[in-house]
Amino acid sequence: MLEELILIWSILFIGSFIQGASGFGFGLFSMGFLPLFLTLKDSTLLVLALTVVISLTILFRFFKLINWRNITIILIGALTGRVCSFYFLNTYGDMDWVKKYLVSFLLQWLFIC
């Protein structure tokens, strides 16, 4: 149990390091490995909660510099994607094939980017 917790924290730390160094990659790296140790739903909720904290920190730091008109389409797309992914996760989230596909898909994107 303790070894598993240390491994999960290590994955989150490495993902945070990647995010800090490159500006993205926390979710890609973390979701590539966390489902190997946690359920897909638990992994998603953990990464989502930590991503919200990271995003809010950046938002408060650069609030005055954000051009809200330019990112409206991105925000609408992100909201739509989260709603669709929530439906998919609730419907298929406990199936093994989803976990294997997610790990391979995210690791490929991590190495491509």
C-alpha positions in Angstrom: 0.0 0.0 0.0 2.8 2.5 0.9 4.8 1.5 -2.1 1.8 2.1 -4.3 1.1 5.5 -2.8 4.8 6.5 -3.2 4.6 5.4 -6.9 1.4 7.5 -7.4 2.9 10.5 -5.8 6.0 10.0 -8.0 3.9 9.9 -11.1 2.1 13.1 -10.1 5.4 14.8 -9.3 6.9 13.9 -12.7 3.8 15.1 -14.4 4.0 18.4 -12.5 7.6 18.7 -13.5 6.7 18.2 -17.2 3.9 20.8 -16.9 6.2 23.3 -15.3 9.0 22.8 -17.8 6.9 22.7 -21.0 3.6 24.3 -20.1 1.5 21.2 -20.8 1.8 17.5 -20.2 0.6 16.9 -16.7 -2.6 15.2 -17.7 -1.0 13.3 -20.6 1.7 11.8 -18.4 -0.4 11.2 -15.3 -3.3 9.6 -17.1 -0.8 7.4 -19.0 0.3 5.8 -15.8 -2.3 6.3 -13.0 -4.9 3.9 -14.4 -2.4 1.1 -14.0 -2.7 1.6 -10.2 -6.1 3.2 -9.7 -9.5 2.8 -11.3 -10.1 4.9 -14.4 -12.7 7.0 -12.6 -10.4 7.7 -9.6 -7.5 8.5 -11.9 -9.6 11.0 -13.9 -11.0 12.7 -10.8 -7.6 13.0 -9.2 -6.0 14.5 -12.3 -9.0 16.7 -12.9 -8.8 18.1 -9.4 -5.1 18.8 -9.6 -5.5 20.3 -13.1 -8.2 22.7 -11.8 -5.7 23.8 -9.0 -3.0 24.3 -11.6 -5.3 26.2 -14.0 -6.7 28.4 -11.2 -3.2 29.3 -10.1 -2.3 30.4 -13.7 -5.6 32.2 -14.1 -5.1 34.3 -11.0 -1.5 35.1 -11.9 -2.3 36.2 -15.4 -5.9 37.4 -15.1 -5.3 40.9 -16.4 -3.3 39.7 -19.4 -6.0 37.3 -20.7 -7.9 38.3 -23.9 -11.2 36.6 -23.2 -12.6 37.2 -26.7 -9.8 35.2 -28.2 -10.2 32.1 -26.0 -14.0 31.9 -26.0 -14.0 29.2 -28.7 -11.4 27.2 -26.8 -13.4 27.4 -23.6 -16.6 26.3 -25.4 -14.6 23.3 -26.9 -13.1 22.4 -23.5 -16.5 22.5 -21.9 -18.1 20.3 -24.6 -15.2 17.9 -24.4 -15.6 17.5 -20.6 -19.3 16.8 -20.9 -18.7 14.2 -23.6 -15.9 12.6 -21.6 -18.0 12.5 -18.5 -20.7 10.6 -20.4 -18.1 8.2 -21.9 -16.4 7.7 -18.5 -19.7 6.9 -16.7 -20.8 4.5 -19.5 -17.6 2.7 -20.3 -15.2 3.7 -17.6 -15.0 0.4 -15.8 -14.2 -1.7 -18.9 -10.6 -3.0 -19.3 -10.3 -2.2 -23.0 -10.9 1.5 -22.1 -8.0 1.5 -19.7 -5.6 -0.2 -22.1 -6.6 2.1 -25.0 -6.3 5.2 -22.8 -2.8 4.3 -21.6 -1.5 3.6 -25.2 -3.2 6.7 -26.7 -1.9 9.1 -24.1 1.6 7.8 -24.1 1.7 8.1 -27.9 0.6 11.7 -27.7 3.1 12.4 -24.9 6.0 11.2 -27.1 4.7 12.9 -30.2 4.5 16.3 -28.5 
